[in-house]
Amino acid sequence: MTAALVGFALVLVLVLMRMPIVFAMGLVGTFGYAHARGGSIFDERGLNAALSMVGRQITDTAQDYGLSVIPLFILMGLFVNKGGLARELYAVSHVFLGHFRGGLAMATVAACGGFSAICGSSLATAATMSKVAMPEMRRYGYADSLSTASIAAGGTLGILIPPSVILVIYGLLTETSIGKLFIAGILPGALGILFYLFAVRWVVFRRPEAGPAGPRAPWAERLRALRSIWAVLLLFVLVIGGLYGLFDVAPLNLTFSPTEAAGMGAMGAFLIALARGGLTIRSTFEVLKESAMTATSLFAVLIGAQIFSNFVNLAGLPEALLGVVTGFGLAPATVMLMILVIYLLLGCVFESLSMLLLTVPIFFPLVVSLGYDPVWFGIVVVVVTEISLITPPVGLNVFVLRGVVGDVSTGTIFRGVTPFWVADIFRLALIVAVPWLVLVLPNQMGN
């Protein structure tokens, strides 16, 4: 246990020294594994075992069919962006909510939720919606703090509302059903949208000038806007409906695996973008290149995390933690509260994927042994990860938005995002206190 804790601390130190997380976890995992097998990191037998483990891990990851879902969902999100679907989602939200005080910020949150259902990436959602929503909110005189905060917070929904790349990675790491994780994320995602809308209302209640009301759109314009989002609905039904057996009726009799659903989604997004004139040969090549680069970086981090996980498991850290918990007689709820506090603290210095890959191999066996549902824990982890995306000083969504907008300071965005962060804490507390909110849909699917 001591060696594992030293290794965990060493990873934290290396990351704080700006070493990429993949190298930090890979190096510590390799030499830690060698130490655990040979008694010393310089022992030849231990080093040979560690190098063999690393080679086997790289090969197994490269040959894992389940991982093919990741580049396909990334590809789908990029094609969706090229098809201009984000602008249509925002237009619909705008005409229905824009006449309320703070309505454009609420429209931004709602559009982010809709875009998340066909994208699966928080960073892509935040970057795309900033280009669509920010000019409109500025035109109506919204405060930059509220405008940017609604985009940054709304963008976090991309890793929870299915399809979600983070949920796929969690499912593969823990051998939990990806289908159940996807459907479990729907209600917490809807709660996230609702709580963010409350956060906007709170801001404009305290500062009415931050989000002035716009003109009320006539019903004819609202109906026209609704008709324009058929492509979004079609793509969502194709992916999620195929995954949950919507087409498993005669004469089709089709049910998609997660990889098949991702493939159909990527093809559907490509055809939509092509039909709308959003693709050229050059832009298609750029999309394919960006997908490959993003997937490669994710696979590299995943391999590093698995190497570190092998070291942690060999050192017996999960079993030792369970022994400590049993020895002190801690209640499962107390242990879960301690884990959540650790996640919130790590969220201040780690970006979301790194935090998930570093901690899940350690905490997952402990949580399951305490009787918690792995699907429920996966959603809780992703919600905490969402919070880290808007938590200073890292807050990756905030920095992505800062880079896209350019003329708004990071401090302004962080100040504006505080009510949304508080809303996320309330949502996390509700999900932890009432697991039914997460498990009701997966349990129905199981039946």
N, C-alpha and C positions, 0 to 999 in steps of 0.2 A: 504493500500500500504506500509505503514511504517513497519508493522509486516512482510510482505512478503520480503521486502528488507533486514530487519534484519535477517530473516531466511536464505536468500540466502547468506548473508555475513557469517553467522554462519557455513553454510555448507563448504564454502571455508576455513574458519579457521580450522575446524575439519579435513578436508582433508590434509591441510598443516601440521597439527600435526600428520599425518600418520594414522588417523582413516580410515578404509576401507570406500569407497564411499557409499556402501550399507547401512552401519550403520549410517553414517552421514546424508544421505538423509532420511532414515527411522525414525531416532530419531527426527530430526528437523521437518519433516513432521507430525509426530504423535503429538508432543507437540504443534506445531504451529496450527494444526487443532483443538486441544483441547482448545487452547487459543481463536481461532476465534469463536468457538461454544459456549464457556462458559464464555469468558471474562478473564479467568485466566487458566494457565496450571494446577492449582490445583483444579479447579472447578470440582465437581463430574460429573455433567451433561456433561461438555465438554470432560472429560476423557472417559466417557462411549461412547460418540459419536465417539471419535477418535479410541478407541479400536474396536468398531463395524466396522468402516471404514477399519481398518487394516485387520481384519479378512475377511471381504467381498472382499477386494482387493486380498488377498492371494488365496482365494477360486476361484475367477473369473479368475485369471491368470492361476491357475492349471487346470481349466476346459476349457480354451480357445483353441479351435481346431486350430486356425490360428497359434498359437505358436509352434505347432508340426513341422512346417517347419524348425525351428532353429536346433534342434538336428539332423534332417535328413541331412541338408546341412553340418553340422559339420562332421557327419559320412561319407558323400561322400568325403569330403576333406581328411580325414584321410585314407580312402581306396585308394584314388588316390595316396597319398604319398607312400603307401605300394606297389602300382602297378608299381612304378618306372617311371611314366609318365613325371615327371619333367626332368629326364635325357634325355629322347627322345626329348622333346621340346628344351632343350638347345643344343642338338646335331644338330638339324635342323637349329637353329639360328646360330650356330657356323660355319657350312659349307657355309652358305650364306653370313655371315657378317664378319667372322674372318679375312679375308685378308685385311680389311680396318684398318687404324690406329684407335685405340680405338674400333675395331670391336668386340672383346670379351665382352667388357662392353656393347656395343649396343646389342649383342646377349643375354646378361643376362637380359637386360631390356625387349627385345622382348619375351624371354622365360617366364619372370615373368608375362607379359601380358597374354600369352597363358595359363599359369598355373592358373592365377586368374580366367579364364573363367570356370574352373572346380573345383575350390577350395572354393573361397568365404571368405578367411581369410588372412589378411595382414601379421599377425605374422607367420602363417604357410607357406605362400609363401616365406617370407624372410628367415626363418629357413631352409626350404627345398632347396632353390636355393643356399644358402651359401655353402651347402655341395657339390653341383654339380658344381657350377661355380668358386668358390674361388680357388680350386687346379689348375684348368686349367689356370686361369688368372695369377697365380703365376708362373706356368711353363713357360709362355711366357714373364715374367718379368714386369708385370703390377704393377704400384704403388698401395700400399695397400689402399691409400686414394680413388683412383678411383674405385678399385675393390669393396671395402666394400660399398662405396656410391651408386654404381649402383645397388647393391643387396638391400640395405636398401630402396632406393627410388623406385625401381621397385616393391618391396614387397607391397608398399602402394596401388598399383592398385588392390589388392585383395578385398578391401572393396567397390570398385566402379564398376568394370566390373562384370556383372551378371554371376552366382548367388552370391548375397552379403548378408551376415547376417545382416550387419549394415542397409542396405536398407530395409530389412524385418522388423527390429525393428522400424525404422522410420515409415514405412507404418502402422504398428500396433498401434504405439503411436498416429498417426495423422489421422488414418482411410483413408489413401491414397492408391490407387490401387498399389499393389506390382508388378503386371504385367507391369504397365506403368512405375514404378520406374526402374524396371530391364532394359527395352528397352531404357529408357532415359539415362541410364548410359553407353551405348555402345559408342556413339560419344565422350563424354568427356573422357572416358577411352582410346579411340584411340588417342585423342589429348594428353593425358598424356604420352603415349608411344612416340609420335612424339616429344614432347617438351623435354623429357628425352634424346632422341637421339641427339637433338640439344645441350643439356647440355654436353653430352659426347664429341661431336665434338668441343665444345668450350674449354673443358679442354685439349684435345690433340692438339688443335691449339696453345694454350698458352704453353703447356708442352708436346712436342712430345714424350719424353721419358716415359711419364706416361702410354701410351698405344701403344706399338709397334705393327706394322702390322704382322699378321701371314701368313702362306702359303695359296695360293689360292687352294680351293678344286676343283677337276674335276667334271664335270656335272654328271658323273655316280655316284659319291659318294653323290652328292646332291639329286639325284633322289631316291637313296636307303634310305637316311635319311627321305625324304618326305613320303615314304611308311611306315615308322616305326611309324608315328603319327596317324594312322587310329583310334586307340582307343580314342585318345583325341578328334578328330573330331566327332566320333560316340557318345561319352558321351555328348558333347556340343549340338549336334543336338537333342539327346534324351530329354535333359532337356529343353533347350530354344525352340527348335522346337515344342515339345509337349505343352509348355506353350502358344505359339502363334499360335496354330492351324495348324501346318505343317502336322499333321496326320489326320486332320479333312476332310478326303476325303473317298469316298467309296472304299473298304468295311470296312475300319477301323473306320472312324467317331469318332476319339479320340481327345479330347482337355483336357489338364491337368490343374487342379488348381495348385497354388503354392505348396501346400502340396503334391499333387500327383506327381508333377514334381520332388520335392525333394526326394520322396520315390523311384521313378524310377531311379533317379541319384544315390542314395545310393546303390540300388541293382545293377545297371550297374557297378559302381565302384568296388563293392564287387566281381562281377563275373570276371571283368578284372584282379583285383589283384589276385584272386584265380587261374585264368588260367595261369598267369605268374609266379606262384610259390612264390608270395610275402606274402602269408598268411599261418600261421600254427595255430593250436588250441590256442597256447599261445599268438601269436601276434594278433589274432582275439579278444581274450578276452581283451587284452591291448587296442585295438582300441575302443571296446565297453565301457570299463571303462573310457578312456580319453574323449570319446564323452559325457558320462553321467556327468562327473565332469565339463567339460566345459559348457555344457548346464545348469547344475544346478547353476553355478556361474553367468551365463548370466541372468537366471530367477530371481535370488536373487537381482541382481542389478536392473533389470527391475521392480520388485515389490517395491524396495526402491524408485525408480524414480517416480512410479505412486503414491505412498503415498505422496511424496513431491509435486507432481503435483496437487493432490487433495487439499492440503493446499494452494498452490499458487493460484489456481482458486477460492477457497472459500474466500481468502483474497482479491480477485479482482485485482491482479497485472496486468494481460493482459489488462483489461479494463482501469485501471489507466494509463498504458503506452500509450494506444491509446489516452486517454484524454490529456496526456502531449504533445504527438506528434501533436494532433489537435490544442491544445492551443497555441503552439509555431509556428504553421503554417509550420512545416518542410515538405519538399518535400519527397515523398517516396524513391527516390534515395539516399537522405541524410540519411534517417533512415536506409536503407539497408547498406550503407557504415559504419555507426556507429556499426551496428550489426556485420559486418565482422571484424571490428577492435577488438571488444570484443572477438570474436572467436579466432582471431590470438593471442591475449594476453592470453586467457585461455589455448590455446594450448601449451604455455610455461610451464604450471604447471600441466595440466590435461592430462590423457590418453584419447584416442579417444572416447570410449564408454561412459565413465563417463561424458565427456563434452557434448556429444549429449543428453544423458538422462537428464542432469541437465538443459540444456538451451532450448531444443525444446518446452517443455510445456509452457515456458514463451514467447518465440519469435514467435512461430507458429501462435497463434491467431492474433497477431499484424501484421505479414507479410501478412496473408491472407486478413485481413481487409483493408490493403493498396492496395489490388488488384493483388498481386503477385500469380503466379500459385504454388500450393502446391508441384507438381511434380518437378518443377524447383527449388524451395527452398530446397527440399530434396537432389537434386544433389549438389547444392551449399554447403549445410551443410556437405555432405560427402567429397567433395573436400577440404573444410577447415579442416575437420577431418583428411584427408590424410596428409595435411601439418603438422598437430600436431604430426604425427608419426615420423617426422624427424626434429622436432623443439627442440632445446635445451631449458631447461636442461632435460626435460623428454624424448622426442623422443623414444617412446617404441620400434620401429623397430631397432633403433641404439643399444639399450641395449640388445635386443634379439640377434642381430648379434654379439655384443661384447661377449656374453656368448657362442655362437656357435664357433666363430673363435678363441677367447681366447688370441691370441698373438698380437692383434692390439688394440691400446689404443682408448678409447672413444673419446678423442680429435681429433685423426686422422680421425675417421669416420665422426665426425661433420664437420671438415674442408673440407673433401671431398664432403660432401653432400650439401654444400652451393650453388653451381651452380644448383643443382636439386631443391632446395628450391626456388630459384629465378625463375626457369622455372615454378614451381607450382603457384607462385604468378601471373605470366603472364597468365597462363591458367585460373586461377580464375577470373582475370580481363576480359578476353575474354568471359567467360561464363556469367558473370554478365552483360557485355555490349551487348552481342548478345544472348538473351534467346533462339532464334531459334535453336541454336546448341543443346540444351537440349530437346526442345519440338517437333522438327520436326518428330522424329520417333513415340513418343506417340500419336501425333495428327493423323498420318497416321494409327496407330493401331485403334484409335477411329473411324476413317472413315470406 
